[in-house]
């Protein structure tokens, strides 16, 4: 594939998840990726997943601190890392995983 053609679809889809908000937004801005419905879906899902993970991390960390279980807080980061690695691998393999709640919203946004 030549330089002018850009990244392969599966590579671009996987990269959407690598830096969450940053790469998700980048692929929504950069041409020709912002015209590809599949890449747009993965970009939106990555952004939404990142926001959900940030909110969930804050809430769970607060709960763990209140319950004096602060030694469990690294498990939150590990779980988030595993979720994003799973999404990167699945997208790279060409599989489209539609996550509950945020997946259908991402699909709708990708069509607009």
N, C-alpha and C positions, 0 to 999 in steps of 0.2 A: 504494500500500500504506500503510495507516495505521500510526501509531506503535505501537499495541498489538500489531500482528502481528509486529513485529521485522524483521530483515533478510531479504532474499531468500536462498534456500538457496545459490545460487551465490556470493553476496557473503560469506556467513558461512563457506562452505567455503574460499574464497580467503583470507579474513582469518585462518584458522587457521594459515597459513604465514607471515604477516607478521612476527610476533615470536617464532616458534618455540615454545619451551616456554611462554612467558607466554600467548600467545593460544590455544595448544592446550589448556592447562589451563583457561583462562577459558571456552572453548566447551564443555568437559566439565562445568563447574559451572553455567553460566547456563541457566535455563529460557527458552524452549522448545527451545533448541538441543541440550541434552543428551538430548533424547528423539528426535532425528532421527538415524537410522542413518548417513546420508551425511555429515552434519556431524561425528558422532562418529568415523567412519572417518578423515576428513581431520584432525581434532584429534589422534587417536592417531598417525596417520602422521607428522604434523608434529612431535610430541614425540619419536617414535622417530628420525626423520631428524635432528633437532637433536642428540640424544645421540650418534648415529653420527658426525655432523660434528664435534662437540667432540672425541671420542676420536680420530678420524682426523686432525684438525688437530694435536693434541698429538703423536701418533706421527710424522706426516710432518714437523712442525717439528723434532722431535728428530733425525730421520734427516738432514734438510737441514743442520742445524747440525753434526752429526758429520762429514758429508761436505764441510763448508765450502761449502755451496751456499745459504747463508742469503739470498742475493738472490732465490731462487726462492720464499721463504715467502709473499710477497704473492699468488702464484698460487693458494695453497690458499684464501685468503679469497675471491678472485675466483671460483673454482670453486664454493664454497659459496653465494655470492651468486647466481650463475647458476642453480644447482640450485633454490634457493628461489624465485627469480623465475619460473622455468619452472613450478614447482608452483602458484604464485599464478595465473599466466595460464591454465593448464590448468583449474584448479578454477573460476576465474571463468567460463570458457567452458562449464562444465558437464561437462567431461571428467574421468573418474576414472582417474588413473594409479596403478596398483598397483605400487609399487616392489619390486624383488627383495628377498627375505628379510623386510624390515620390513612390506611391504604386506599379505601374508597374516596376519601377526600382528596388524596394525592392524584388518583385516577381522574377525578372530575377537574382538578386544576390543570392537569396535563393536557386535557382536551380543549381547554379555553385558549 
